[in-house]
Every structure is written in C-alpha cells, then in structure tokens.
Amino acid sequence: MEKFQQTLVVIKPDGLKKSLTGNILTRLSETKLRIVGAKVVQVSRELAKKHYAHLKDKPFFEDVIRYIRGELHGEPYRRVLALIYRGEDAIEKVRQLAGTTNPEQAEPTSIRGQYGRLTSAGLFENVLHCSANEEEAENEIKLWFDPDEIVDEIFPTEEIETEVKRHIWKD
C-alpha cells in the first residue's frame, strides 16, 4: 500500500563541487514527488553533529562531520542544498533512485553509482543524503528546516510570539 510521506534530501558539498545539482534534481524529478522546501545551507558543526549523532562512536565520525561541512572541498563548497520531497512512498522512491550509501556497491544507474566515489582515505563521497525511514525523515526535516520554510504543513505546528533578532535588507 502506498503511503504519503516526506523525506529530506541533502545534496552534499561534493555534489555541488562537481556541478551535479542539476543532474541530481533532474533524476529526482523522475519520482514525480513535489519539492515543499529547499535552501542552501552552510552546515554548522552543531547541525552536522546532530545530523550524524547516530555515528558519534564511529572512528570516522570526525571525517563525516568535516565532509558534510565542506571542509574537504574548499571554500566555495562549504555548503549543501537541502530539500524536502513529498508524495506517495517518497522515502522509498528517493532511496531507490539514490542507491546504497557505498558508491562502489550502488547500482551503476543510481545517483550514487553514477556520481559517487570512495576516496583514497576511505571516505564515501556519495553526493547526497536521503532519509532512511519515516521517523528519521521527521527528525531530519525538523533539524534542517523551520516550519515557515516549508510550503505545506507537513507536521503539526504552533504559533508563538517571540522577539528574535534577524537580518533584513538595508535600504
């Protein structure tokens, strides 16, 4: 049975450095899912650590943090493109198209199979992240996006009054 879902997709710094954004978005459009949120993000260390908290005890944790922050790719690539896709079986459709995490084991026609690589240091440069299941998708979307940055109300929200400093355009 099909399920209406949302999933987080992050085009990682190596995907941006290789100018693959258009190719990846074109491939993702094959899913017929809707984009309901998108933004370019400079990933803070805090965001990276929260995103990869499940890997904190792994010996490669620090490399993964540096990778998602773009520290391995040079100054203009210290950013990612974060997207939320929504629709029927969104998680499975995106994961199928993305391929397995290890680009060398990914189906050659998948995004990771086509564009990913294993570095000589043993790090997977797999060009994108996609949520593994509904619980992870919800946690990741709430980590990466504020409700006002998403065009559909995908999770319950509440409105509160706060006093927040923010940047505005100068006249």
C-alpha positions in Angstrom: 0.0 0.0 0.0 1.3 3.5 -0.9 1.9 6.0 1.9 2.0 9.8 1.6 5.4 10.8 3.1 8.1 13.5 3.1 11.8 12.9 3.1 14.9 15.1 3.5 17.4 15.1 0.6 20.8 16.9 1.1 23.0 17.4 -1.9 26.4 17.3 -0.3 29.5 19.5 -0.9 31.0 17.0 -3.4 27.8 17.1 -5.4 28.0 20.9 -5.6 31.7 20.9 -6.3 31.2 18.5 -9.3 28.3 20.7 -10.5 25.9 17.8 -10.2 22.9 19.8 -8.7 21.0 20.0 -12.0 21.7 16.3 -12.8 20.6 15.2 -9.3 17.4 17.3 -9.4 16.6 16.0 -12.9 17.0 12.4 -11.7 14.9 13.1 -8.5 12.1 14.6 -10.7 11.6 11.1 -12.1 10.0 10.2 -8.8 7.1 12.7 -9.5 7.4 13.9 -5.9 6.8 17.6 -5.0 9.5 19.8 -3.5 8.0 21.5 -0.5 11.2 23.0 1.0 14.6 24.0 -0.4 17.5 26.1 0.8 21.3 26.4 0.6 22.9 25.8 4.0 26.3 26.4 5.4 26.4 23.5 7.8 27.4 24.4 11.3 29.4 22.0 13.4 26.4 21.8 15.7 24.0 20.8 12.9 26.5 18.3 11.5 26.9 16.7 14.9 23.1 16.5 15.4 22.6 15.1 11.9 25.2 12.4 12.4 24.6 11.8 16.1 24.0 8.1 15.4 27.6 7.8 14.2 29.2 9.6 17.1 31.0 6.5 18.4 32.4 5.5 15.0 36.1 6.1 14.2 35.2 8.1 11.1 32.7 10.4 12.8 35.1 13.5 12.6 35.7 12.9 8.9 31.9 12.7 8.2 31.4 16.0 10.1 34.2 17.7 8.1 32.8 16.2 4.8 29.2 17.4 5.3 30.5 20.9 6.3 32.5 21.1 3.1 35.9 21.3 4.9 37.3 18.7 2.5 36.2 20.5 -0.7 37.5 24.1 -0.4 35.9 27.4 0.4 33.2 27.9 -2.3 31.8 24.4 -1.5 31.3 24.8 2.2 27.5 24.5 1.7 24.8 22.0 0.8 21.4 22.1 -0.9 18.7 20.8 1.5 15.4 19.8 0.0 12.2 18.2 1.2 10.4 16.0 -1.2 6.7 15.0 -0.5 4.4 12.4 -2.0 3.4 8.8 -2.3 6.1 6.5 -0.9 8.6 9.4 -1.0 11.2 7.7 1.2 11.4 4.5 -0.9 11.3 6.3 -4.2 14.2 8.6 -3.3 16.3 5.9 -1.7 15.8 3.6 -4.7 17.0 6.4 -7.0 19.9 7.4 -4.7 21.3 3.9 -4.4 23.2 2.4 -1.5 25.4 4.6 0.7 28.7 3.0 -0.6 29.0 4.3 -4.1 31.1 1.3 -5.2 28.3 -1.0 -4.2 25.5 1.2 -5.6 23.6 0.2 -8.7 25.5 1.9 -11.6 22.4 3.7 -12.8 21.6 5.1 -9.3 22.7 8.7 -8.4 25.4 7.4 -6.1 26.5 4.7 -8.5 26.9 7.3 -11.3 28.4 10.2 -9.3 29.8 9.0 -6.0 33.3 7.7 -5.2 35.3 6.2 -2.5 38.3 8.4 -1.7 41.8 7.1 -1.1 41.3 7.9 2.6 38.3 5.5 2.6 35.6 8.2 2.9 32.4 7.7 0.9 31.7 10.8 -1.3 28.2 9.8 -2.2 26.9 13.2 -3.3 23.6 13.1 -1.4 21.9 12.2 1.8 18.3 10.9 1.9 16.3 9.8 5.0 16.1 6.1 5.7 12.6 5.9 7.2 9.6 8.0 8.4 11.0 8.6 11.9 14.4 9.7 10.6 12.7 11.9 7.9 10.7 13.7 10.5 13.6 14.2 12.8 15.9 15.4 10.0 13.3 17.7 8.4 12.7 19.3 11.8 16.5 19.6 12.3 17.2 21.2 8.9 14.1 23.3 8.4 11.8 25.7 10.4 8.1 25.3 9.7 7.9 28.7 7.9 10.5 27.4 5.4 8.2 24.7 4.2 5.2 25.4 1.8 3.0 22.6 3.1 2.2 22.0 6.8 3.7 18.5 7.0 3.8 18.2 10.8 1.7 19.9 13.5 2.9 23.3 14.4 2.0 26.0 16.8 2.4 29.8 16.6 4.2 31.6 19.4 5.2 35.2 19.8 8.9 35.8 20.2 11.3 38.6 20.0 14.0 37.5 17.6 16.9 39.4 16.0 17.2 38.8 12.3 18.9 40.3 9.3 16.8 42.5 6.9 17.7 44.1 3.7 19.4 47.5 4.0 17.9 50.5 2.2 
